Amino acid sequence: MRKQRVAIIGGSSGIGLRVAERAIDLGADVVIGGRDAEKLQRAASKLGPASRVLTVDNVDQDSLRRFFEQAGPINHLFTPGASYSRGRIDKASDEVAESSFRSKFWGQYYAVKHALPYLDKNGSITLMAGAYSVRPAAEGAAYGACNAAIEGLGRALAVELAPIRVNVISPGTIDSDLWRRQPDAIREASFSSYGEAALLKRVGTTDEVAHTVIYLMENGFMNGSTLYPDGGFALR
């Protein structure tokens, strides 16, 4: 990965930030994008001179277009950034039901579209879905369907864009700063419930997911695959 450039939409915190750190450790430059300028600057201070930050809104195609124009040539794209809500089909508003598709599915679809003019033809794209694709929660049918759709998108894009490689990660519950901002009681209950469901009896770490993303970037024979860093959650 030395002397390559990695673009990460959603790279100012959590899994995206940890991928940026690992990529820099391997000799890459990173361009990270997000909505919150203050968070981006904090990430830049942490990552150092091998990083560049740009504001981007992944539900705005003009914003995505400008992001890649400013980022310039890239070798790898990772798209974990999304903002959405979920709820039962008989209780959720249309806005909540559609939010995961709007931000997580279409946000990644259009990120890929606008990245293509700048992406190395031997480069890679890693999309972010989630283990609810194969083991849906009781509340959030649209969210489960969205994750399954992203996995299908990854396979279809691998066929459509070859030799550019396209893969998907579908993590389970991960102990990230997003969870750390939740009240202790909610976080602990969620982690306990996930631990009961997963074969490894615990939630994952951002480092474990980042390791999976870097593997997909570096392994030149991985294409059209979905990997589940979920502790065996999908198997129960």
Secondary structure, 3 states (H helix, E strand, C coil): CCCCEEEEECCCCHHHHHHHHHHHHCCCEEEEEECCHHHHHHHHHHHCCCEEEEECCCCCHHHHHHHHHHHCCEEEEEECCCCCCCCCCCCCCHHHHHHHHHHHHHHHHHHHHHHHHHEEEEEEEEEECCHHHCCCCCCCHHHHHHHHHHHHHHHHHHHHHCCCEEEEECCCCEECHHHHCCCHHHHHHHHHHHHHHCCCCCCEEHHHHHHHHHHHHHCCCCCCCEECCCCCHHHC
